[in-house]
Amino acid sequence: MTTFRISDPELVPALLEHLTSRRDVVAARIDRDTIRVSILGSYSGDAMDLTADLLVRAWEAAQRAEGVDVRVELE
């Protein structure tokens, strides 16, 4: 599982909604500003981490395009 920390905890529900809209993603809040993501399927550990990171980066870029200042860091 890949763990991410978000700069604005109020945006965690939006990020979780984005991630879990895909049928192959399991994501859960594990702390106030931290989520854990797993991609279902036959991925190697590195491929799963990369896929999760790309999904989170796409969401982060979309938020910034809307003027929301958010940062998501890989733990």
N, C-alpha and C positions, 0 to 999 in steps of 0.2 A: 504494500500500500504506500501511496505517496502522500506526504503531509505538507500542507501549505498554511502559511500565516498571512492574514489579510490586515491591511493597515486600518480599516474601518470596520469594526465588528458588526455595525448595523447593516452592512452589505452582505454578511454571510448568508442570510436566507436567499438573497437574489442569486448569489453564486451557486448555492446548492440547487436551486431551482433550475438554473441553466445546465448544470452538470447532470442532474437526474432526469432531465427531459430526454436524454438518450437511454435506450434500453440496455446498453452494455456498460453503464457506469453505476457504481455504488459509491455514494458519498455521504459522509456524516460529519456533523459538528462534534468535535472532541474537546473543545475549550471555547472560551468566549470569542477568540479571534482565530481559531485553528480548525481546519477541516482535514479529513483523511479521505483519499480518493483511491478507488480500485477500478480497473478496467477488466471486464469479464472477457474471457476468451483465451486463446492459446498464444499469449504474448510472453516473451522473455521478460525478466525483471526490468531490464533497461528499456525495452520497447514500451512496457506499460508505463514506466515513469515518463518517458518522452511524450507518449500520447496524452497522459493526464496533464503534463505541463503545457502542451500545445492547446488543449481545451481551455485551460485556465488563462493562458495568455490571450486567446481570442476574446474571452469574456472581458478581461482587463482592458484590452484595446478598445472594445466597444464602449465600455464605461467611460474611458478617457475621451473618446470621440463625442460622447454626450456631455462632456464638461465635468465629469465626476473624477476627482483626484483620488485615485485608489492605487495601492501597490500590493501585490501579492508575492510573497517570497516562498521559495521552496525550502522546506525545513530539512 
